[in-house]
Amino acid sequence: RFRFQKKKVLRINRSMKLFWIVTILATTISVAFAREECEVCVKVIDDVRASMTKADSRNKPAIEKALGEYCAKEGLTSREKKICYYVDPIKRNVAQPFSTGMPSLKVCQRINQQNPEICTVKFPVQTKNLEQKDLSKLRVKQLKQILAERGVECKGCVEKTEFIKKVQDTEHLAGNEL
């Protein structure tokens, strides 16, 4: 009888280990996808946080001031300027979760509830030195985005291979925005 109970306990322990491994893996994957979702916003919040002292990062007026200074500096990409445009009217709402030490991704997700366009701003897909095999790994939506950034429309394109060919043909139009 003791052996039976011992085997049962071992089975339960194995199933619990498997459950926790799957849970941790699922959480890690979901965080990675979410970070990709608000990538520009997360970068801006991380940059602002890095420019502040630990004490100032708890002070709401100091956070609002740091956001203003970050957005006023030269050398921001157009995507970062767009986030600044969206964040400027709601600085106080950004400062609240920021001051509590909330991670940048969570801050962005929270302010995305007030302005759903914040997490739609994404960095452009890197196309420099991409080969046919690399382009074939991209989704059609990403290929369309690349063409749109170049100001090119692929009329009559239906198949993924047609989009890939158009991206390769318009390589000379690729802007260096980053």
C-alpha positions in Angstrom: 0.0 0.0 0.0 2.9 2.4 0.8 4.4 1.8 -2.6 1.2 2.6 -4.4 0.9 5.9 -2.5 4.5 6.7 -3.3 4.0 6.1 -7.1 0.8 8.2 -7.0 2.7 11.1 -5.3 5.5 10.8 -7.9 2.9 11.0 -10.8 1.3 14.1 -9.2 4.8 15.7 -8.8 5.6 15.1 -12.4 2.3 16.5 -13.7 2.7 19.6 -11.5 6.2 20.1 -12.9 4.9 19.8 -16.4 2.1 22.2 -15.6 4.5 24.8 -14.2 6.9 24.5 -17.1 4.0 25.0 -19.6 2.7 28.0 -17.7 6.1 29.7 -17.5 6.7 29.0 -21.2 3.3 30.4 -22.2 3.9 33.5 -20.0 7.3 34.1 -21.6 5.9 33.9 -25.1 3.0 36.2 -24.4 5.3 38.8 -22.9 7.6 38.6 -25.9 4.6 39.1 -28.3 3.2 41.9 -26.1 6.6 43.7 -26.1 6.6 43.5 -29.9 3.1 45.0 -29.9 4.1 48.3 -28.3 7.8 48.4 -29.3 8.2 52.1 -29.9 6.3 53.2 -26.8 8.3 50.8 -24.7 11.6 52.2 -26.2 10.4 55.8 -25.4 9.4 54.9 -21.8 12.7 53.0 -21.3 14.7 55.9 -22.6 12.9 58.4 -20.4 13.4 56.1 -17.4 17.1 55.7 -18.2 17.5 59.5 -18.2 16.1 59.9 -14.7 17.5 59.3 -11.3 15.8 56.7 -9.1 14.3 59.4 -6.8 13.0 61.5 -9.8 11.4 58.4 -11.3 9.0 58.4 -8.3 8.1 62.1 -8.6 5.2 62.7 -11.1 6.1 66.4 -12.0 9.7 65.2 -12.6 8.4 62.5 -14.9 6.3 64.9 -16.8 9.3 67.2 -17.2 11.5 64.3 -18.3 8.9 63.3 -20.9 8.8 66.9 -22.2 12.6 67.1 -22.4 12.9 63.7 -24.2 10.3 64.7 -26.8 12.0 68.1 -27.3 15.5 66.7 -28.0 16.9 66.5 -31.5 17.6 63.2 -33.2 14.3 61.3 -32.5 13.0 59.1 -35.3 9.6 59.9 -36.8 8.1 56.9 -34.9 9.4 58.3 -31.5 8.1 61.7 -32.4 4.7 60.2 -33.1 4.6 58.5 -29.7 5.6 61.9 -28.2 2.7 63.5 -30.0 0.3 60.9 -28.6 1.8 61.0 -25.1 2.0 64.8 -24.7 -1.7 65.5 -23.9 -1.8 62.6 -21.4 1.6 63.1 -19.6 -0.1 63.1 -16.2 -1.8 59.7 -17.0 1.6 58.4 -18.1 3.4 59.7 -14.9 1.0 57.9 -12.5 1.9 54.3 -13.4 5.5 55.3 -14.3 5.9 56.7 -10.7 4.9 53.4 -9.2 7.7 51.6 -10.9 5.4 49.8 -13.3 7.4 48.1 -16.2 7.4 50.1 -19.5 5.3 47.5 -21.3 2.6 47.8 -18.7 2.7 51.6 -18.8 2.3 51.5 -22.5 -0.6 49.0 -22.3 -2.3 51.2 -19.8 -2.0 54.4 -21.8 -3.0 52.4 -24.9 -6.5 52.1 -23.3 -6.8 55.9 -23.5 -5.3 56.2 -27.0 -5.5 53.0 -29.0 -3.1 54.3 -31.6 -0.1 54.2 -29.2 0.6 50.5 -29.6 0.0 50.6 -33.3 3.2 52.6 -33.9 5.9 50.2 -34.9 9.5 50.4 -36.1 9.9 49.7 -39.8 11.0 46.2 -40.9 14.7 46.1 -41.5 15.2 45.3 -45.2 18.8 46.1 -45.7 20.8 43.1 -47.0 17.8 40.9 -46.9 17.9 38.0 -49.4 15.1 36.1 -51.1 15.1 33.4 -48.3 14.9 36.1 -45.6 12.0 37.9 -47.3 10.1 34.7 -47.7 10.1 34.4 -43.9 8.1 37.6 -43.6 4.3 37.7 -43.6 2.5 39.3 -46.5 1.3 42.1 -44.2 4.9 43.0 -43.4 5.8 42.9 -47.1 2.9 45.3 -47.8 4.1 47.5 -44.9 7.6 47.7 -46.5 6.1 48.7 -49.8 3.9 51.3 -48.2 6.9 52.9 -46.4 8.6 53.1 -49.8 5.5 54.7 -51.3 5.0 51.8 -53.7 1.7 49.9 -54.3 1.7 46.4 -55.6 -1.3 46.4 -57.9 -2.3 43.0 -59.1 -0.1 41.2 -56.5 -1.9 38.2 -55.2 0.8 35.7 -54.3 3.5 36.2 -51.7 6.2 35.7 -54.3 4.9 38.7 -56.2 5.2 40.9 -53.1 8.7 39.6 -52.5 9.7 40.4 -56.1 8.2 43.9 -55.8 10.1 44.5 -52.5 13.4 43.4 -54.2 12.7 45.5 -57.3 12.1 48.6 -55.1 15.2 48.1 -52.9 16.7 51.4 -54.2 13.7 53.3 -52.7 14.4 52.0 -49.1 14.9 55.0 -46.8 17.3 54.9 -43.9 14.9 56.2 -41.2 16.4 54.4 -38.2 
